[in-house]
Amino acid sequence: MTTILMYDGSFNGFLSAVFIKYEYKMQQVRIRKAAFTSKNLFDSIEEVITNDKKAERVWLKLKQKCSSKGLSFLYKAYLSEIIGGEDLMLKFIEIALQSEKCIASDYSSPVVLKLSQIAKKIHREKHRMEAFVRFKQTKDNIYFATISPDYNVLPLICSHFEKRYADQKWIIYDEKRNYGLYYNGNHVIIVKIDFKKDALSSQNKALFYTRDESDFQVLWKSYFKMTNIVSRKNTKLHLQHVPKRYWKYLTEKELY
Amino acid sequence: MNYERIKEKLDILADAAKYDVSCSSSGSTRTNKNKGLGNSSSSGICHTYTEDGRCVSLLKILLTNHCIFNCAYCVTRKSNDIKRAAFKVQEVVDLTIAFYRRNYIEGLFLSSGIFKNPDYTMERLIGVAKKLRLEENFNGYIHLKSIPGASDELMREAGLYADRLSVNIEIPTEKGLKLLAPDKDRKDFIMPMNKVKNEIIQYKNDKRKFKNTPLYAPAGQSTQMIIGAGGETDAEIMYSSAYFYKQFNLKRVYYSGYIPISYDERLPAIGTEVPLLRENRLYQTDWLLRFYGFDIRELLTPEHPNLDSDIDPKLSWALRHLDLFPLDINKADKFMLARIPGVGLKSVNKIIQARRFRRLNWDHLKALGIASNRAKYFILCNSGEYESKDRTAAQIKGLILQNSTSKFRKTFDQQLNLFNSIN
């Protein structure tokens, strides 16, 4: 019989579930987010209450057993939100705790290899978001951007933007996960915004954004067009670097 | 700010600047100071890609396309009948800041046609960088062009504000330069390059003694060569490139397939295809020199002055040195692993880390992501089956080509047929 440990979806929640698995010496365990749990007839479900102290103990133990690379694999796999990713993370933890040396570089182990590949995907998405965020200047003088990344990368890109745009207020809002980062000139806070219907649609542009904003958008689009070399046209390569799913957030790919 | 006028200038001066391929924004160590604007990313960030697939990382523009020189290969040459324009210093500053704040760019790449004289031009370029750094507290990336013939004092100043400096050789050989750019002297390129090199060495020495030595061109210097304009062989290009890497500690040499822009008889006619495949092979060779520990004399020789178009240069080298293979993947050192066709540096590192845990077999290698189609003829691993069956180089090459697809295939279909018939 498999026990399903149901956690609240937070990283500490996941680590608490790991703690419980070891505390009660459970053998067959699957860890699932509360939202994704479906019940099989013979499974027993147990709810995990997130406990920061227990989570920290697991994390400290992992730190002894694993390099920072291994820890970042786990955190990134968590941010990937891949269904069933927890099973892989748990397997990784089990092997790591048993092993004498750090297993994070054992690319010949299927578990480590798979986890490293997931981590790489998240890293790519993080890098893309650092590139593809397009701020628009609002009348309140806040630079505002919306994104909907494939993975939950806001926690990973936060410090990059904080360091870079230290002298302007900005918001990066994840539409898919409905939360955002707001930098108020001093530090970053996590915000949830209830947008009015159609608030972000193009008809309402003039309402929120400055006059300068649309002028600079025109200049940027025009720059983007002029810097292209027609005789080297390579649509395949273009699409590989700028996949279509990102276009709606890219000023230069908007139609005039 | 008059947007209409700015847009017109931007159109002209971005269009003129696009033939400079360098767009990297990596390698700088500049960090945000006093809560200013900008912070460099050491790996660089490509914010978007044009429809030709080239990255857009920097706002790449000319300060002006007025030019006193008449180099045949250049669109802004004096005799070309095109619209001319010039930015004011403040206009470039405003545009850079506005684009940077919106996360469009990593910074500015400012080049210029040469007006009045080299020093006058260089002074204007430095003016822009200085204003960005001192008045706007801008810590993003700045790449300035070193104007051939600019004085040492100005090159010293330029490096204090710029992250990277570059001067384009354009034509790889001196005889080509004489033919296509008779007003230019190679010495004028070398002079600023040499000054910057010495300043960087000086900076590194001072830095050891005084912690607060001001940064000097932290991302080093680079250059660019045009490919296929002057009729040089690949060997001439790459030996020249190797010389510049060694002599001036360059960070990068860029190769730019010549885009026909002129009816000049000395150059390929308008409508000639851009030599993209050749450009690609030269970059592969460049990587082999910089990261894979190859010496240029191993890859190109007087008897072998051009790179193969149908296979990559590493495979080509390996086929000429079959006596060194097959290598045992579980024993070979890093240096030799990097020489196996189809195994890149990332795979080399993974192999070295993974083989500490167990002996690797074909399944491991494939899962790691090596290009086994090419690699399998050159390696042994923890498995009974291997592909070394005393094949000749031509046979191996034929087999590899048979099982591979390349977007450039149509360019070398002729050769393919020939090898198929051997097998």
Interface residues (C-beta under 8 A of the other chain):
Chain A: I103 S105 D106 Y107 S108 S109 P110 L113 H127 E130 A131 F132 V133 R134 F135 K136 Q137 Y143 A145 H160 K163 R164 Y165 A166 D167 Q168 D212 D215 F216 V218 L219 W220 S222 Y223 F224 M226 T227 N228 I229 V230 S231 R232 K233 N234 T235 K236 L237 H238 Q240 H241 V242 L250 T251 E252
Chain B: Y3 I6 K7 L10 D11 A14 D15 A17 K18 Y19 T31 N32 K35 G36 L37 G38 N39 S41 I45 C46 H47 T48 Y49 T50 E51 D52 G53 R54 C55 V56 L59 K60 L95 A98 F99 R101 R102 N103 Y104 N137 G257 I259 P260 V274 L276 K350 Q353 A354 R355 R356 F357 R358 L360 H364 A367 L368 K407
